[in-house]
Amino acid sequence: MKDTPVNDVMTTPVRTVTGETTIAVAARALTEQGIGSLIVGEERIEGIVTETDIVGSVAEGLDPTETAVAELMSDPVVTIRPTDSVGDAGERMGQNTVKKLPVTEDGEPVGIVTTTDLAHFLPQQRVGMSVQPEPDVDKGEYE
């Protein structure tokens, strides 16, 4: 299972914006498309902007209608190839403390793989939920 290629679990197409895109436009794209990140750069990856980056920019008081995503994007971006394994993707995420890996082919973004994608792919790694609470849990005791 860990040898499965990333292209079997990645999300496509990858959503991209230019560095000049405003925070407001990026936030709208994330919301409308139900995704958590956008790749900055359309032919070559310049950076990545996430929901967390956008929330942080609002907390800092940046004007979302005037501020470009290039001002808050993360760069350089850690990437992976579509033929690399899911295991390699998980290791790369862990080593670089990232939750999203753009998938590139010849330097161009072709998809994205996230920690959520890996969690759905590796069901044996998920924590199972109890059908009913343990007897003492309803009293707020968790020992």
N, CA, C and O atoms as CSV, one atom per row, in Angstrom:
chain,resi,resn,atom,element,x,y,z
A,1,MET,N,N,0.818,-1.209,0.000
A,1,MET,CA,C,0.000,0.000,0.000
A,1,MET,C,C,0.854,1.264,0.000
A,1,MET,O,O,0.541,2.234,-0.690
A,2,LYS,N,N,1.945,1.244,0.785
A,2,LYS,CA,C,2.805,2.424,0.840
A,2,LYS,C,C,3.559,2.628,-0.465
A,2,LYS,O,O,4.107,3.705,-0.703
A,3,ASP,N,N,3.593,1.580,-1.332
A,3,ASP,CA,C,4.274,1.686,-2.615
A,3,ASP,C,C,3.368,2.233,-3.711
A,3,ASP,O,O,3.823,2.470,-4.830
A,4,THR,N,N,2.091,2.435,-3.401
A,4,THR,CA,C,1.150,2.970,-4.376
A,4,THR,C,C,1.625,4.339,-4.834
A,4,THR,O,O,2.047,5.147,-4.007
A,5,PRO,N,N,1.568,4.624,-6.140
A,5,PRO,CA,C,2.013,5.932,-6.614
A,5,PRO,C,C,1.078,7.060,-6.180
A,5,PRO,O,O,-0.132,6.880,-6.045
A,6,VAL,N,N,1.676,8.215,-5.968
A,6,VAL,CA,C,0.930,9.406,-5.539
A,6,VAL,C,C,-0.210,9.730,-6.502
A,6,VAL,O,O,-1.266,10.197,-6.074
A,7,ASN,N,N,-0.006,9.485,-7.804
A,7,ASN,CA,C,-1.066,9.855,-8.751
A,7,ASN,C,C,-2.350,9.068,-8.536
A,7,ASN,O,O,-3.386,9.430,-9.095
A,8,ASP,N,N,-2.313,7.995,-7.736
A,8,ASP,CA,C,-3.534,7.258,-7.406
A,8,ASP,C,C,-4.347,7.931,-6.309
A,8,ASP,O,O,-5.530,7.628,-6.153
A,9,VAL,N,N,-3.743,8.837,-5.545
A,9,VAL,CA,C,-4.460,9.473,-4.435
A,9,VAL,C,C,-4.537,11.001,-4.558
A,9,VAL,O,O,-5.268,11.643,-3.803
A,10,MET,N,N,-3.797,11.580,-5.489
A,10,MET,CA,C,-3.760,13.045,-5.591
A,10,MET,C,C,-5.069,13.596,-6.128
A,10,MET,O,O,-5.834,12.899,-6.793
A,11,THR,N,N,-5.307,14.863,-5.824
A,11,THR,CA,C,-6.470,15.573,-6.324
A,11,THR,C,C,-6.063,16.333,-7.581
A,11,THR,O,O,-5.038,17.015,-7.603
A,12,THR,N,N,-6.867,16.208,-8.612
A,12,THR,CA,C,-6.638,16.950,-9.849
A,12,THR,C,C,-7.962,17.532,-10.314
A,12,THR,O,O,-9.004,16.984,-9.957
A,13,PRO,N,N,-7.983,18.580,-11.066
A,13,PRO,CA,C,-6.810,19.382,-11.378
A,13,PRO,C,C,-6.416,20.231,-10.175
A,13,PRO,O,O,-7.232,20.494,-9.292
A,14,VAL,N,N,-5.178,20.648,-10.154
A,14,VAL,CA,C,-4.706,21.527,-9.093
A,14,VAL,C,C,-5.203,22.945,-9.407
A,14,VAL,O,O,-5.239,23.350,-10.569
A,15,ARG,N,N,-5.577,23.680,-8.385
A,15,ARG,CA,C,-6.072,25.050,-8.571
A,15,ARG,C,C,-4.907,26.024,-8.416
A,15,ARG,O,O,-4.163,25.967,-7.437
A,16,THR,N,N,-4.761,26.905,-9.378
A,16,THR,CA,C,-3.654,27.862,-9.355
A,16,THR,C,C,-4.165,29.292,-9.433
A,16,THR,O,O,-5.257,29.554,-9.937
A,17,VAL,N,N,-3.351,30.210,-8.923
A,17,VAL,CA,C,-3.607,31.652,-9.036
A,17,VAL,C,C,-2.268,32.322,-9.312
A,17,VAL,O,O,-1.211,31.722,-9.121
A,18,THR,N,N,-2.323,33.548,-9.753
A,18,THR,CA,C,-1.090,34.314,-9.931
A,18,THR,C,C,-0.734,34.978,-8.610
A,18,THR,O,O,-1.576,35.105,-7.722
A,19,GLY,N,N,0.503,35.395,-8.489
A,19,GLY,CA,C,0.952,36.073,-7.272
A,19,GLY,C,C,0.235,37.381,-7.018
A,19,GLY,O,O,0.172,37.844,-5.879
A,20,GLU,N,N,-0.306,37.983,-8.065
A,20,GLU,CA,C,-1.009,39.265,-7.928
A,20,GLU,C,C,-2.450,39.107,-7.456
A,20,GLU,O,O,-3.102,40.098,-7.127
A,21,THR,N,N,-2.953,37.885,-7.419
A,21,THR,CA,C,-4.325,37.638,-6.955
A,21,THR,C,C,-4.475,38.166,-5.535
A,21,THR,O,O,-3.605,37.948,-4.693
A,22,THR,N,N,-5.582,38.863,-5.269
A,22,THR,CA,C,-5.778,39.400,-3.921
A,22,THR,C,C,-6.209,38.299,-2.958
A,22,THR,O,O,-6.716,37.255,-3.367
A,23,ILE,N,N,-5.999,38.556,-1.689
A,23,ILE,CA,C,-6.415,37.622,-0.636
A,23,ILE,C,C,-7.917,37.365,-0.732
A,23,ILE,O,O,-8.364,36.231,-0.563
A,24,ALA,N,N,-8.699,38.415,-1.003
A,24,ALA,CA,C,-10.156,38.273,-1.089
A,24,ALA,C,C,-10.552,37.318,-2.207
A,24,ALA,O,O,-11.420,36.465,-2.018
A,25,VAL,N,N,-9.927,37.453,-3.362
A,25,VAL,CA,C,-10.236,36.572,-4.498
A,25,VAL,C,C,-9.805,35.137,-4.177
A,25,VAL,O,O,-10.525,34.190,-4.490
A,26,ALA,N,N,-8.643,34.977,-3.558
A,26,ALA,CA,C,-8.160,33.649,-3.184
A,26,ALA,C,C,-9.101,33.002,-2.164
A,26,ALA,O,O,-9.427,31.821,-2.282
A,27,ALA,N,N,-9.531,33.764,-1.177
A,27,ALA,CA,C,-10.444,33.237,-0.156
A,27,ALA,C,C,-11.757,32.783,-0.790
A,27,ALA,O,O,-12.306,31.744,-0.423
A,28,ARG,N,N,-12.250,33.561,-1.735
A,28,ARG,CA,C,-13.490,33.205,-2.428
A,28,ARG,C,C,-13.292,31.904,-3.213
A,28,ARG,O,O,-14.169,31.041,-3.207
A,29,ALA,N,N,-12.155,31.759,-3.883
A,29,ALA,CA,C,-11.869,30.536,-4.652
A,29,ALA,C,C,-11.803,29.318,-3.734
A,29,ALA,O,O,-12.344,28.263,-4.064
A,30,LEU,N,N,-11.147,29.457,-2.590
A,30,LEU,CA,C,-11.062,28.345,-1.641
A,30,LEU,C,C,-12.452,27.927,-1.175
A,30,LEU,O,O,-12.771,26.739,-1.115
A,31,THR,N,N,-13.270,28.918,-0.847
A,31,THR,CA,C,-14.617,28.639,-0.346
A,31,THR,C,C,-15.490,28.015,-1.420
A,31,THR,O,O,-16.146,27.001,-1.178
A,32,GLU,N,N,-15.503,28.612,-2.606
A,32,GLU,CA,C,-16.362,28.117,-3.687
A,32,GLU,C,C,-15.964,26.719,-4.146
A,32,GLU,O,O,-16.820,25.914,-4.512
A,33,GLN,N,N,-14.663,26.433,-4.128
A,33,GLN,CA,C,-14.193,25.143,-4.623
A,33,GLN,C,C,-14.045,24.103,-3.511
A,33,GLN,O,O,-13.748,22.939,-3.781
A,34,GLY,N,N,-14.252,24.525,-2.263
A,34,GLY,CA,C,-14.181,23.598,-1.140
A,34,GLY,C,C,-12.805,22.970,-0.970
A,34,GLY,O,O,-12.683,21.775,-0.700
A,35,ILE,N,N,-11.766,23.796,-1.133
A,35,ILE,CA,C,-10.397,23.304,-1.017
A,35,ILE,C,C,-9.643,24.112,0.031
A,35,ILE,O,O,-10.132,25.144,0.493
A,36,GLY,N,N,-8.452,23.645,0.409
A,36,GLY,CA,C,-7.709,24.280,1.488
A,36,GLY,C,C,-6.464,25.028,1.065
A,36,GLY,O,O,-5.810,25.662,1.892
A,37,SER,N,N,-6.122,24.962,-0.236
A,37,SER,CA,C,-4.917,25.656,-0.680
A,37,SER,C,C,-4.971,25.943,-2.172
A,37,SER,O,O,-5.716,25.318,-2.927
A,38,LEU,N,N,-4.156,26.907,-2.565
A,38,LEU,CA,C,-4.004,27.272,-3.969
A,38,LEU,C,C,-2.517,27.334,-4.289
A,38,LEU,O,O,-1.723,27.835,-3.493
A,39,ILE,N,N,-2.151,26.828,-5.447
A,39,ILE,CA,C,-0.780,26.935,-5.913
A,39,ILE,C,C,-0.630,28.317,-6.545
A,39,ILE,O,O,-1.478,28.748,-7.326
A,40,VAL,N,N,0.446,28.999,-6.201
A,40,VAL,CA,C,0.725,30.311,-6.784
A,40,VAL,C,C,1.717,30.089,-7.920
A,40,VAL,O,O,2.808,29.554,-7.720
A,41,GLY,N,N,1.316,30.512,-9.112
A,41,GLY,CA,C,2.110,30.301,-10.315
A,41,GLY,C,C,1.387,29.313,-11.203
A,41,GLY,O,O,0.950,28.259,-10.739
A,42,GLU,N,N,1.258,29.639,-12.461
A,42,GLU,CA,C,0.463,28.786,-13.328
A,42,GLU,C,C,1.287,27.811,-14.155
A,42,GLU,O,O,0.819,26.707,-14.436
A,43,GLU,N,N,2.498,28.183,-14.552
A,43,GLU,CA,C,3.348,27.250,-15.294
A,43,GLU,C,C,4.465,26.719,-14.404
A,43,GLU,O,O,4.865,25.561,-14.517
A,44,ARG,N,N,4.954,27.562,-13.533
A,44,ARG,CA,C,6.007,27.183,-12.596
A,44,ARG,C,C,5.514,27.536,-11.208
A,44,ARG,O,O,4.967,28.621,-11.006
A,45,ILE,N,N,5.697,26.644,-10.249
A,45,ILE,CA,C,5.220,26.893,-8.887
A,45,ILE,C,C,6.104,27.941,-8.218
A,45,ILE,O,O,7.312,27.762,-8.067
A,46,GLU,N,N,5.471,29.030,-7.828
A,46,GLU,CA,C,6.176,30.105,-7.121
A,46,GLU,C,C,5.964,30.006,-5.617
A,46,GLU,O,O,6.810,30.441,-4.835
A,47,GLY,N,N,4.826,29.431,-5.212
A,47,GLY,CA,C,4.499,29.330,-3.792
A,47,GLY,C,C,3.183,28.605,-3.612
A,47,GLY,O,O,2.590,28.113,-4.572
A,48,ILE,N,N,2.735,28.545,-2.368
A,48,ILE,CA,C,1.444,27.953,-2.035
A,48,ILE,C,C,0.811,28.827,-0.957
A,48,ILE,O,O,1.491,29.291,-0.042
A,49,VAL,N,N,-0.487,29.043,-1.076
A,49,VAL,CA,C,-1.221,29.820,-0.078
A,49,VAL,C,C,-2.345,28.935,0.451
A,49,VAL,O,O,-3.056,28.288,-0.318
A,50,THR,N,N,-2.497,28.915,1.779
A,50,THR,CA,C,-3.472,28.040,2.423
A,50,THR,C,C,-4.520,28.857,3.179
A,50,THR,O,O,-4.385,30.066,3.363
A,51,GLU,N,N,-5.559,28.158,3.607
A,51,GLU,CA,C,-6.584,28.795,4.444
A,51,GLU,C,C,-5.943,29.425,5.674
A,51,GLU,O,O,-6.308,30.532,6.071
A,52,THR,N,N,-4.998,28.728,6.269
A,52,THR,CA,C,-4.321,29.238,7.460
A,52,THR,C,C,-3.590,30.537,7.165
A,52,THR,O,O,-3.611,31.459,7.980
A,53,ASP,N,N,-2.939,30.622,6.000
A,53,ASP,CA,C,-2.264,31.860,5.606
A,53,ASP,C,C,-3.259,33.011,5.504
A,53,ASP,O,O,-2.978,34.126,5.942
A,54,ILE,N,N,-4.412,32.733,4.927
A,54,ILE,CA,C,-5.425,33.773,4.733
A,54,ILE,C,C,-6.001,34.225,6.071
A,54,ILE,O,O,-6.171,35.423,6.297
A,55,VAL,N,N,-6.300,33.289,6.951
A,55,VAL,CA,C,-6.801,33.649,8.283
A,55,VAL,C,C,-5.750,34.483,9.017
A,55,VAL,O,O,-6.078,35.483,9.655
A,56,GLY,N,N,-4.492,34.068,8.923
A,56,GLY,CA,C,-3.408,34.817,9.560
A,56,GLY,C,C,-3.288,36.228,9.023
A,56,GLY,O,O,-3.001,37.154,9.781
A,57,SER,N,N,-3.501,36.409,7.724
A,57,SER,CA,C,-3.398,37.749,7.131
A,57,SER,C,C,-4.498,38.665,7.650
A,57,SER,O,O,-4.278,39.860,7.851
A,58,VAL,N,N,-5.674,38.104,7.866
A,58,VAL,CA,C,-6.779,38.894,8.425
A,58,VAL,C,C,-6.447,39.275,9.866
A,58,VAL,O,O,-6.682,40.408,10.285
A,59,ALA,N,N,-5.902,38.324,10.616
A,59,ALA,CA,C,-5.522,38.597,12.007
A,59,ALA,C,C,-4.461,39.689,12.092
A,59,ALA,O,O,-4.429,40.456,13.054
A,60,GLU,N,N,-3.590,39.759,11.081
A,60,GLU,CA,C,-2.556,40.791,11.041
A,60,GLU,C,C,-3.084,42.144,10.573
A,60,GLU,O,O,-2.369,43.145,10.617
A,61,GLY,N,N,-4.327,42.169,10.131
A,61,GLY,CA,C,-4.928,43.422,9.689
A,61,GLY,C,C,-4.625,43.789,8.249
A,61,GLY,O,O,-4.815,44.939,7.853
A,62,LEU,N,N,-4.155,42.830,7.457
A,62,LEU,CA,C,-3.897,43.117,6.040
A,62,LEU,C,C,-5.217,43.316,5.308
A,62,LEU,O,O,-6.195,42.625,5.594
A,63,ASP,N,N,-5.252,44.238,4.381
A,63,ASP,CA,C,-6.459,44.506,3.603
A,63,ASP,C,C,-6.616,43.415,2.551
A,63,ASP,O,O,-5.806,43.342,1.628
A,64,PRO,N,N,-7.638,42.562,2.664
A,64,PRO,CA,C,-7.783,41.451,1.722
A,64,PRO,C,C,-8.093,41.884,0.295
A,64,PRO,O,O,-7.876,41.117,-0.643
A,65,THR,N,N,-8.593,43.094,0.118
A,65,THR,CA,C,-8.891,43.561,-1.238
A,65,THR,C,C,-7.694,44.230,-1.899
A,65,THR,O,O,-7.714,44.491,-3.102
A,66,GLU,N,N,-6.656,44.507,-1.125
A,66,GLU,CA,C,-5.470,45.188,-1.660
A,66,GLU,C,C,-4.209,44.334,-1.604
A,66,GLU,O,O,-3.278,44.568,-2.374
A,67,THR,N,N,-4.161,43.351,-0.711
A,67,THR,CA,C,-2.952,42.566,-0.503
A,67,THR,C,C,-2.910,41.361,-1.444
A,67,THR,O,O,-3.879,40.607,-1.539
A,68,ALA,N,N,-1.784,41.185,-2.137
A,68,ALA,CA,C,-1.602,40.065,-3.059
A,68,ALA,C,C,-1.168,38.814,-2.294
A,68,ALA,O,O,-0.489,38.906,-1.272
A,69,VAL,N,N,-1.565,37.656,-2.797
A,69,VAL,CA,C,-1.192,36.399,-2.141
A,69,VAL,C,C,0.322,36.197,-2.124
A,69,VAL,O,O,0.834,35.475,-1.269
A,70,ALA,N,N,1.038,36.815,-3.044
A,70,ALA,CA,C,2.500,36.698,-3.071
A,70,ALA,C,C,3.120,37.200,-1.777
A,70,ALA,O,O,4.222,36.789,-1.414
A,71,GLU,N,N,2.414,38.093,-1.074
A,71,GLU,CA,C,2.930,38.642,0.182
A,71,GLU,C,C,2.820,37.667,1.348
A,71,GLU,O,O,3.501,37.841,2.358
A,72,LEU,N,N,1.969,36.636,1.227
A,72,LEU,CA,C,1.796,35.711,2.342
A,72,LEU,C,C,2.003,34.257,1.973
A,72,LEU,O,O,1.906,33.388,2.839
A,73,MET,N,N,2.284,33.968,0.721
A,73,MET,CA,C,2.474,32.575,0.302
A,73,MET,C,C,3.738,31.985,0.919
A,73,MET,O,O,4.670,32.708,1.270
A,74,SER,N,N,3.751,30.676,1.044
A,74,SER,CA,C,4.945,29.962,1.493
A,74,SER,C,C,5.778,29.621,0.263
A,74,SER,O,O,5.252,29.176,-0.756
A,75,ASP,N,N,7.074,29.835,0.375
A,75,ASP,CA,C,7.987,29.447,-0.683
A,75,ASP,C,C,9.378,29.282,-0.101
A,75,ASP,O,O,9.691,29.962,0.876
A,76,PRO,N,N,10.203,28.451,-0.620
A,76,PRO,CA,C,9.935,27.534,-1.727
A,76,PRO,C,C,8.955,26.435,-1.312
A,76,PRO,O,O,8.708,26.223,-0.125
A,77,VAL,N,N,8.413,25.753,-2.294
A,77,VAL,CA,C,7.389,24.742,-2.050
A,77,VAL,C,C,7.993,23.347,-2.177
A,77,VAL,O,O,8.715,23.044,-3.128
A,78,VAL,N,N,7.680,22.513,-1.201
A,78,VAL,CA,C,8.083,21.106,-1.242
A,78,VAL,C,C,7.106,20.404,-2.181
A,78,VAL,O,O,5.891,20.539,-2.031
A,79,THR,N,N,7.632,19.656,-3.144
A,79,THR,CA,C,6.778,18.975,-4.123
A,79,THR,C,C,7.121,17.488,-4.176
A,79,THR,O,O,8.055,17.022,-3.523
A,80,ILE,N,N,6.345,16.764,-4.966
A,80,ILE,CA,C,6.581,15.336,-5.181
A,80,ILE,C,C,6.157,15.010,-6.609
A,80,ILE,O,O,5.343,15.723,-7.197
A,81,ARG,N,N,6.709,13.934,-7.167
A,81,ARG,CA,C,6.353,13.509,-8.519
A,81,ARG,C,C,5.183,12.519,-8.464
A,81,ARG,O,O,5.008,11.834,-7.456
A,82,PRO,N,N,4.391,12.436,-9.520
A,82,PRO,CA,C,3.228,11.530,-9.515
A,82,PRO,C,C,3.602,10.061,-9.378
A,82,PRO,O,O,2.797,9.260,-8.903
A,83,THR,N,N,4.809,9.700,-9.786
A,83,THR,CA,C,5.230,8.299,-9.711
A,83,THR,C,C,5.871,7.941,-8.377
A,83,THR,O,O,6.118,6.766,-8.108
A,84,ASP,N,N,6.147,8.946,-7.532
A,84,ASP,CA,C,6.681,8.662,-6.196
A,84,ASP,C,C,5.599,7.973,-5.375
A,84,ASP,O,O,4.411,8.107,-5.671
A,85,SER,N,N,5.999,7.250,-4.361
A,85,SER,CA,C,5.036,6.463,-3.590
A,85,SER,C,C,4.309,7.298,-2.532
A,85,SER,O,O,4.767,8.362,-2.115
A,86,VAL,N,N,3.167,6.771,-2.124
A,86,VAL,CA,C,2.388,7.379,-1.045
A,86,VAL,C,C,3.227,7.411,0.233
A,86,VAL,O,O,3.162,8.377,0.994
A,87,GLY,N,N,4.009,6.367,0.468
A,87,GLY,CA,C,4.904,6.342,1.626
A,87,GLY,C,C,5.905,7.477,1.580
A,87,GLY,O,O,6.164,8.125,2.594
A,88,ASP,N,N,6.480,7.723,0.385
A,88,ASP,CA,C,7.414,8.842,0.219
A,88,ASP,C,C,6.723,10.175,0.494
A,88,ASP,O,O,7.312,11.075,1.092
A,89,ALA,N,N,5.478,10.294,0.054
A,89,ALA,CA,C,4.725,11.535,0.279
A,89,ALA,C,C,4.555,11.779,1.783
A,89,ALA,O,O,4.771,12.892,2.262
A,90,GLY,N,N,4.169,10.743,2.519
A,90,GLY,CA,C,3.999,10.882,3.963
A,90,GLY,C,C,5.296,11.261,4.658
A,90,GLY,O,O,5.312,12.115,5.545
A,91,GLU,N,N,6.390,10.614,4.246
A,91,GLU,CA,C,7.698,10.948,4.827
A,91,GLU,C,C,8.097,12.381,4.511
A,91,GLU,O,O,8.596,13.093,5.382
A,92,ARG,N,N,7.884,12.804,3.281
A,92,ARG,CA,C,8.257,14.163,2.882
A,92,ARG,C,C,7.440,15.194,3.653
A,92,ARG,O,O,7.972,16.224,4.067
A,93,MET,N,N,6.147,14.921,3.848
A,93,MET,CA,C,5.305,15.837,4.624
A,93,MET,C,C,5.831,15.938,6.054
A,93,MET,O,O,5.973,17.032,6.600
A,94,GLY,N,N,6.116,14.788,6.647
A,94,GLY,CA,C,6.592,14.776,8.027
A,94,GLY,C,C,7.932,15.474,8.197
A,94,GLY,O,O,8.116,16.248,9.136
A,95,GLN,N,N,8.861,15.206,7.301
A,95,GLN,CA,C,10.196,15.797,7.392
A,95,GLN,C,C,10.189,17.309,7.192
A,95,GLN,O,O,11.038,18.023,7.725
A,96,ASN,N,N,9.216,17.785,6.416
A,96,ASN,CA,C,9.166,19.220,6.102
A,96,ASN,C,C,8.049,19.953,6.829
A,96,ASN,O,O,7.831,21.143,6.598
A,97,THR,N,N,7.339,19.247,7.709
A,97,THR,CA,C,6.193,19.778,8.458
A,97,THR,C,C,5.231,20.556,7.565
A,97,THR,O,O,4.897,21.710,7.834
A,98,VAL,N,N,4.793,19.887,6.487
A,98,VAL,CA,C,3.783,20.450,5.598
A,98,VAL,C,C,2.607,19.487,5.502
A,98,VAL,O,O,2.763,18.282,5.702
A,99,LYS,N,N,1.442,20.019,5.197
A,99,LYS,CA,C,0.240,19.205,5.089
A,99,LYS,C,C,-0.222,19.033,3.653
A,99,LYS,O,O,-1.139,18.261,3.372
A,100,LYS,N,N,0.426,19.768,2.736
A,100,LYS,CA,C,0.021,19.726,1.340
A,100,LYS,C,C,1.260,19.650,0.456
A,100,LYS,O,O,2.199,20.428,0.621
A,101,LEU,N,N,1.253,18.708,-0.480
A,101,LEU,CA,C,2.367,18.555,-1.417
A,101,LEU,C,C,1.857,18.700,-2.843
A,101,LEU,O,O,1.119,17.838,-3.321
A,102,PRO,N,N,2.230,19.759,-3.523
A,102,PRO,CA,C,1.901,19.823,-4.946
A,102,PRO,C,C,2.628,18.693,-5.681
A,102,PRO,O,O,3.777,18.369,-5.377
A,103,VAL,N,N,1.940,18.111,-6.640
A,103,VAL,CA,C,2.503,17.052,-7.456
A,103,VAL,C,C,2.908,17.685,-8.781
A,103,VAL,O,O,2.094,18.323,-9.449
A,104,THR,N,N,4.181,17.501,-9.157
A,104,THR,CA,C,4.679,18.159,-10.365
A,104,THR,C,C,5.226,17.149,-11.358
A,104,THR,O,O,5.748,16.095,-10.997
A,105,GLU,N,N,5.085,17.517,-12.619
A,105,GLU,CA,C,5.654,16.742,-13.708
A,105,GLU,C,C,6.356,17.737,-14.613
A,105,GLU,O,O,5.726,18.660,-15.129
A,106,ASP,N,N,7.649,17.559,-14.808
A,106,ASP,CA,C,8.469,18.501,-15.582
A,106,ASP,C,C,8.325,19.921,-15.043
A,106,ASP,O,O,8.315,20.883,-15.810
A,107,GLY,N,N,8.214,20.048,-13.714
A,107,GLY,CA,C,8.135,21.351,-13.076
A,107,GLY,C,C,6.755,21.985,-13.054
A,107,GLY,O,O,6.567,23.017,-12.411
A,108,GLU,N,N,5.790,21.394,-13.738
A,108,GLU,CA,C,4.436,21.960,-13.782
A,108,GLU,C,C,3.523,21.246,-12.792
A,108,GLU,O,O,3.602,20.026,-12.649
A,109,PRO,N,N,2.653,21.997,-12.102
A,109,PRO,CA,C,1.725,21.360,-11.155
A,109,PRO,C,C,0.662,20.536,-11.891
A,109,PRO,O,O,-0.002,21.036,-12.799
A,110,VAL,N,N,0.508,19.266,-11.488
A,110,VAL,CA,C,-0.488,18.395,-12.107
A,110,VAL,C,C,-1.511,17.883,-11.097
A,110,VAL,O,O,-2.497,17.251,-11.475
A,111,GLY,N,N,-1.278,18.156,-9.816
A,111,GLY,CA,C,-2.189,17.709,-8.773
A,111,GLY,C,C,-1.661,18.128,-7.423
A,111,GLY,O,O,-0.660,18.838,-7.324
A,112,ILE,N,N,-2.343,17.682,-6.386
A,112,ILE,CA,C,-1.907,17.962,-5.016
A,112,ILE,C,C,-2.306,16.780,-4.148
A,112,ILE,O,O,-3.370,16.191,-4.336
A,113,VAL,N,N,-1.455,16.442,-3.206
A,113,VAL,CA,C,-1.770,15.385,-2.244
A,113,VAL,C,C,-1.664,16.000,-0.854
A,113,VAL,O,O,-0.718,16.729,-0.555
A,114,THR,N,N,-2.645,15.697,-0.010
A,114,THR,CA,C,-2.715,16.292,1.324
A,114,THR,C,C,-2.712,15.207,2.389
A,114,THR,O,O,-2.874,14.023,2.094
A,115,THR,N,N,-2.526,15.630,3.620
A,115,THR,CA,C,-2.595,14.674,4.726
A,115,THR,C,C,-3.982,14.029,4.777
A,115,THR,O,O,-4.106,12.866,5.161
A,116,THR,N,N,-5.003,14.756,4.402
A,116,THR,CA,C,-6.359,14.194,4.365
A,116,THR,C,C,-6.443,13.088,3.320
A,116,THR,O,O,-7.046,12.044,3.565
A,117,ASP,N,N,-5.835,13.317,2.148
A,117,ASP,CA,C,-5.816,12.279,1.109
A,117,ASP,C,C,-5.156,11.011,1.644
A,117,ASP,O,O,-5.651,9.906,1.423
A,118,LEU,N,N,-4.038,11.175,2.348
A,118,LEU,CA,C,-3.324,10.019,2.888
A,118,LEU,C,C,-4.151,9.314,3.955
A,118,LEU,O,O,-4.161,8.085,4.018
A,119,ALA,N,N,-4.843,10.077,4.791
A,119,ALA,CA,C,-5.679,9.477,5.843
A,119,ALA,C,C,-6.813,8.658,5.240
A,119,ALA,O,O,-7.158,7.597,5.760
A,120,HIS,N,N,-7.394,9.143,4.147
A,120,HIS,CA,C,-8.465,8.394,3.495
A,120,HIS,C,C,-7.927,7.154,2.787
A,120,HIS,O,O,-8.608,6.133,2.703
A,121,PHE,N,N,-6.705,7.252,2.281
A,121,PHE,CA,C,-6.110,6.142,1.558
A,121,PHE,C,C,-5.649,5.022,2.494
A,121,PHE,O,O,-5.693,3.845,2.136
A,122,LEU,N,N,-5.215,5.396,3.678
A,122,LEU,CA,C,-4.681,4.414,4.627
A,122,LEU,C,C,-5.649,4.196,5.784
A,122,LEU,O,O,-5.363,4.604,6.910
A,123,PRO,N,N,-6.787,3.560,5.528
A,123,PRO,CA,C,-7.813,3.433,6.576
A,123,PRO,C,C,-7.333,2.687,7.812
A,123,PRO,O,O,-7.847,2.932,8.903
A,124,GLN,N,N,-6.370,1.791,7.679
A,124,GLN,CA,C,-5.902,1.066,8.863
A,124,GLN,C,C,-5.157,1.982,9.818
A,124,GLN,O,O,-4.929,1.611,10.969
A,125,GLN,N,N,-4.771,3.178,9.364
A,125,GLN,CA,C,-4.069,4.126,10.218
A,125,GLN,C,C,-5.025,5.033,10.987
A,125,GLN,O,O,-4.613,5.749,11.900
A,126,ARG,N,N,-6.295,4.998,10.614
A,126,ARG,CA,C,-7.269,5.856,11.274
A,126,ARG,C,C,-7.625,5.330,12.650
A,126,ARG,O,O,-7.580,4.125,12.896
A,127,VAL,N,N,-7.974,6.229,13.534
A,127,VAL,CA,C,-8.422,5.848,14.870
A,127,VAL,C,C,-9.911,5.538,14.777
A,127,VAL,O,O,-10.696,6.371,14.324
A,128,GLY,N,N,-10.294,4.354,15.200
A,128,GLY,CA,C,-11.696,3.969,15.159
A,128,GLY,C,C,-12.479,4.632,16.290
A,128,GLY,O,O,-11.967,4.801,17.396
A,129,MET,N,N,-13.695,4.995,16.004
A,129,MET,CA,C,-14.563,5.597,17.009
A,129,MET,C,C,-15.377,4.485,17.678
A,129,MET,O,O,-15.843,3.558,17.016
A,130,SER,N,N,-15.538,4.590,18.968
A,130,SER,CA,C,-16.305,3.615,19.719
A,130,SER,C,C,-17.785,3.743,19.358
A,130,SER,O,O,-18.303,4.848,19.199
A,131,VAL,N,N,-18.455,2.599,19.232
A,131,VAL,CA,C,-19.876,2.605,18.920
A,131,VAL,C,C,-20.665,3.245,20.055
A,131,VAL,O,O,-21.627,3.974,19.813
A,132,GLN,N,N,-20.261,2.976,21.280
A,132,GLN,CA,C,-20.893,3.606,22.427
A,132,GLN,C,C,-19.799,3.988,23.420
A,132,GLN,O,O,-18.764,3.324,23.480
A,133,PRO,N,N,-20.009,5.023,24.180
A,133,PRO,CA,C,-18.960,5.473,25.091
A,133,PRO,C,C,-18.676,4.446,26.178
A,133,PRO,O,O,-19.539,3.657,26.564
A,134,GLU,N,N,-17.447,4.484,26.654
A,134,GLU,CA,C,-17.102,3.627,27.780
A,134,GLU,C,C,-17.919,4.084,28.982
A,134,GLU,O,O,-18.338,5.241,29.023
A,135,PRO,N,N,-18.159,3.217,29.959
A,135,PRO,CA,C,-19.057,3.537,31.070
A,135,PRO,C,C,-18.725,4.830,31.806
A,135,PRO,O,O,-19.640,5.543,32.218
A,136,ASP,N,N,-17.439,5.156,31.986
A,136,ASP,CA,C,-17.111,6.349,32.770
A,136,ASP,C,C,-16.970,7.616,31.918
A,136,ASP,O,O,-16.808,8.701,32.476
A,137,VAL,N,N,-17.026,7.510,30.589
A,137,VAL,CA,C,-16.837,8.674,29.723
A,137,VAL,C,C,-18.002,9.659,29.852
A,137,VAL,O,O,-17.798,10.871,29.784
A,138,ASP,N,N,-19.211,9.149,30.037
A,138,ASP,CA,C,-20.352,10.057,30.143
A,138,ASP,C,C,-20.281,10.917,31.390
A,138,ASP,O,O,-21.013,11.902,31.490
A,139,LYS,N,N,-19.424,10.580,32.343
A,139,LYS,CA,C,-19.264,11.394,33.548
A,139,LYS,C,C,-18.088,12.374,33.402
A,139,LYS,O,O,-17.762,13.125,34.322
A,140,GLY,N,N,-17.465,12.342,32.218
A,140,GLY,CA,C,-16.361,13.264,31.977
A,140,GLY,C,C,-15.019,12.742,32.436
A,140,GLY,O,O,-14.058,13.509,32.497
A,141,GLU,N,N,-14.917,11.465,32.762
A,141,GLU,CA,C,-13.660,10.868,33.199
A,141,GLU,C,C,-13.053,10.113,32.018
A,141,GLU,O,O,-13.708,9.269,31.407
A,142,TYR,N,N,-11.796,10.426,31.706
A,142,TYR,CA,C,-11.167,9.839,30.522
A,142,TYR,C,C,-9.917,9.048,30.843
A,142,TYR,O,O,-8.926,9.178,30.124
A,143,GLU,N,N,-9.913,8.244,31.872
A,143,GLU,CA,C,-8.720,7.470,32.239
A,143,GLU,C,C,-8.741,6.114,31.608
A,143,GLU,O,O,-7.815,5.326,31.807
